[in-house]
Amino acid sequence: MRTFYANEQKKHDPKMFLSAGAAQPNPEKPERIERLLAGAKAAGCEIVRPRDHGVKPIAAIHTPEYIEFLQNIFLRWQRIEGASQEVIPNIHPLARTDRYPASAVGQAGYHMADTACPISADTWGSACWSAWSAVEAAEAVLAGERTAYALCRPPGHHAFADVAGGFCFLNNSAIAAQHLLGSCKRVRVAILDVDLHHGNGTQGIFYSRNDVLTVSLHADPVRFYPFYWGNADERGEGPGLGYNFNLPLPRKTTDAGFLEALEAANRRIEAYGPDALVVALGLDAFEGDPFGGLSVSTSGFARIAEAISGLGLPAVIVQEGGYLCDALSANLTAFLTGFVH
């Protein structure tokens, strides 16, 4: 299996975020890359640098207003007397229909859902290379490879079409799915998100569409991030009604419970009849992950991969969460080697 990754993805280095009102070191550290690369190499993957695909595949998902914001907000922020070193919002609109401000501070609040995704001088470049890794993996599958792994960092599944959040700026999984969908091969695509946290950005992007099935297994959001999305009754709307399927899991769910829910997810995917699958891979469901939401074991990740690969679909595996712990590399190795391809 080929792994797509560019060193520029390391440059984004956020310093802090707020958790329960307290400033904490940001856990989405560049060191994650080293651990994940080690895991991919141990799985026998060939590491390949993606090409620069420009803004077009990004703009197929994200609004031009939001792209321009990400490109320019850091320089604008530096002109504010006394501003923080990183762009961090302190005010948010009550609704997306509220007035769009000219102020950099107001736009930061409009385009950033929370304080977990500070923007620095290197954020836009790192996010682009992360997205291009996902595009390159999609290209590989379109070219006939059965499976490709995009080592995406920063991650993406909390990013909406015009909002960053939860360490995410560009929605890599959605970009990969749209790239598959937009090919000349008329590919039907499903996204399966197995991250600890609900892929609220991915759900939001496709919620009114019926050309991509979105399925997410995650810790129940009733008392867990992202809190406002990810419930079982969120089924899509308009043309997308019935094309979104959430499987919220009780806290500390172990391998058995996760695999049981995955069976239901796989049945829904089979009912949709896709030609290709995007797997939004979060390794933060691990029992030893710092976020401590679910209790999947290292061997459990291999069983999860076997169950997903049992669908028999060409797959683009896009890295989402999974934070610094001793087993991070081993968890990725278990998943990639467990994926029969």
N, C-alpha and C positions, 0 to 999 in steps of 0.2 A: 504494500500500500504506500502511495506517495503522500508525503506531508508537505503542505505549502505554508511557508513562513518567511517573513522578511525581518532583518535585524532592526529596522526602523521602528518596529512595534515596541521595542524596549524603551524608547525615548520618553513616552508619556509616563510620568512618575508622580502621581497625585500624593499629596502629603497628609491630608486629613479628611475626615468626614464626621458628621454628627450622628451619634447613636444614642437614642433616648435623651437627647439634649446635651450630651457630653461630647466634647471633641476627642476623637480617637485617631490613631494612625490609620491611614487608608489601607485596607487589606488587599487592594488590587495592585500589587507591587510588580515591578519588572521581574523580580526573582521568580515569579510564577512561570515565566517563559523558560528559564533554565530547567526547572523541574519537569515541565511538560515536554520539552525537547528531549530530555533524558528518557522519559517514558516512551516517547515515540521511537527513539533509536533502539531502545530495548525490545520494542515490538518488531524490529526489523524494518522500520519505515525508511524510505529514502527522503531526505530533506531537500526540498526544491524551492527556489526563490520565485515568487509570483511576478508577473509583469505588472507594470503600471497601466491600469485599465481606464484611467481618467475618471471624470465625474459621471459619465453616462450611466453606468450600472448603479451608482449611488443615487442619482437623480431619478431612476426608475422607481425608487421607494420613498425617498425623502424630498420634501418641498424645496424649491429654490430659495425661499425665504430662510429656511432653517440652514441650508448649506452655506448661504452667504453669512449667516450669523456665526456658524462654527469657524468659518475661514477667517473672520475679521474681529471677533469679539475680544480676543486677548489683547491685541494692539489697542483697541478702543478702551479697554479696561485700564490699561496702563496710564492713560491720560487723566484718569480720575484721581484727584488729590486724596492721598490717604487710603487708596484702594488696597485690597489684599493682593498678595503675590499671585494667587490663582483666582480665576473667576468663580465665585460662589454666590448663589442668589440669596437675597434676604427678603424678598417679597414675591408673591405669586398672584395671578389673576384668579378670581373666583370661578371663571368659566372661559372656555376657549373663544367664546363670542365677545368677550370684553375687548375694549379698545387696544390696538397694537401700538405700544409706545415708541417714541424715537430714542429714548434714553437707553444707554447700554445696561444700566442697572435694571430697568423695567424689562428689557428684552431678555436678560439673563433669567429673570423670574418666569417669563413666558415660555422660554425654550428649555428650561431645566426643572425637572420635577422635584428634585431633592438636592441635598448637599453632598451626595456620594460621588459626584462626577465633576470635580474641579477641572477647569480648563487652563492649561498652561501654553507656553509657546509651541510645544511639541505635540499637543493633543491632536490637532487636525491631521498632521502627517501620520502619526501612529494609527489613528482611526482609519485613515484611507488605506494604509498597507494591510491592516486587519481585514477590511472589506475586500480588498483585492485578493487576499489569500482565499477568501470564500468564493470569489468569482472564478479564480483559477481552478479551485477544486471542482466547481460546477462545470467548467470547460472540460476538465479531464473526464468527468462522467459522461458528458455529451459526446466526447470523442471515443467512448467505448470502454473506459475503465469501469470496473464494477463498483469500486469504492475508492474515495479519496478523502483525506483528512485535512481540514483547514485549521491550523493552529492560530486561532484568532485571539488577539489580545491588543487593545481592550475588547471585552466581550460585547454582545449586542442586543440580547433579546428583551431588555427593558426599554430600548429606544423605540419611540413611536415615530411616525412620519415627520414630526416637527418638534419632538421633545426628547432630551437626554434624561437619563435617570439610572439609578442602580449600577453605577460604574460604566454605563453603556452610552455610546454616542451615535454610532451607525449600526443599524440592525443587520448584522452579517448573515443571519439565517434567512431573513426575509429577502435580502439582496441575492443570496444564492438561489432561493426558490424562484424569484422573479426572473433571474438569468436563465434558469432551466425553462421556465414557462415561455420566455420570450424567444426561444430558439426556433429554428425553422422546422423542428421535428414534432411540433404539436404535443409536447410532453404534459401529462397530467401530474401534478405535484402535491405531495402531502408533507407537512412539517410535524415531526414528533419531538417534543421538548421534554427531556428527562432531567432537567436541572432541579435543584432543591427548590428554587423560587419559580413562581409562575411567570411565563413569558408574556407579560402584559403588553409590551410593545408589539410583539409579533401578533398577538390576538387583535390589538387595536388596528394594526395595518390592514389585516385581512377580514375584519369582523363583518363588513358589508359586502364581501365578495364571495362568489361561489366557484372560483377557479383554483383555489388552494384550500385544502382541508388542514385545519390547525388543531393539534392534539397536544395536551400538556398534562404531565404527571408532576405533582409538586406538593410541598407541605401546605396544609390548609391555611389560607390567608386570613382566617378569622382573627388570629393573633400573630400573624407573621407577614413579613414583607412579601409582596407589595400591598397588602391590606385591602385595597379597594377593587381588586380584580382577581379572577381565578376561581370563582365559585362554580359549582356544578350546573347551575341554572343559566349560565351564560352560554347561549347556543348560537350566537350570531344574530344579525338583524337584516331586514330587507332581503335582498337576493342571497345574503350569506346565512340566513336562518337554517340551522342544521349542519353548518359547515365548521362549527367550532365545538370542541369536546374537551371539557376539563375534568380531571380526576384528582381532586384534592385529597391528600392523605393525612391521617392523624400524625401528630408529632411522634418522632422516634419509631416510625414504621420501619421494619426490618426487611431483609431480602424477600421473605415469603409474601408479605403484604404488597411490596412494590411489584413483584413479578405477577401477582394476581391481578393488580390494576393494569399492568402492561398487557396482559392477555386481552382485557377489554379494549385497550387502546389499539392493539393489533387487529382485533375484529372490526373496529370502526374503520381503520385504514384499508383493510381488505374490502369492506363494503363500498368504499370510495373508488377502488380500482385504479390507483395511481400507476404511472410508469416509472416514477423516481421518488426518492424519499430524501428529505433533509432532516438529519438528526441533530437537534440542538443539544449538545452533550455537556451537561453539568456534572462535575465530579464532587460538588459540594453536598450531594445527598449522602456522602460517606459518613460513617459513624464517628469518625475522628476529625471531621472538618470543623474549623473554628466557629462556623455559624450554628452547628449543632441542631439542625432541624429534623433530619431523618437519620436512619441507622443502617444504611447499606454497607455491606462489607466489601473488601477488595475482591474476593471471589464472586461476590454478588454482581459486581460490574461485568465480569466475564459472562455470567448467566444472562444479564440484561442484554448484552451485545448479541449473544447467541439467539435470544428470543426475537430481537429486532431483525437480525439477519435472516431469520427463518421466514420472513415475509418474501424473501427472494427478489428484492428490489435493488436496482442500482442506488447507491447511497452517497450523499455528500455529508460527511460528519463535520460539524462546525463546533469548535470549542466555545463553551460559554463559561460558567463558573467553575469553582474548584480552587480552594485557597490554601495558603501555606500550612502544610502539615507533613509529617514524616512519610506518609504513604501516598502523597500526590502523584509521584512518578509511577509507582506501582499500580495505582488505580487506573491510570491511562493505559499502561501496558496491558493490564488485564482486559480492559474494554477492547482495545484494538486487536489483540490476539484472539479474543473471543468472538470477534466479528467474522463469521465465515464468509469468505468472498472468493 
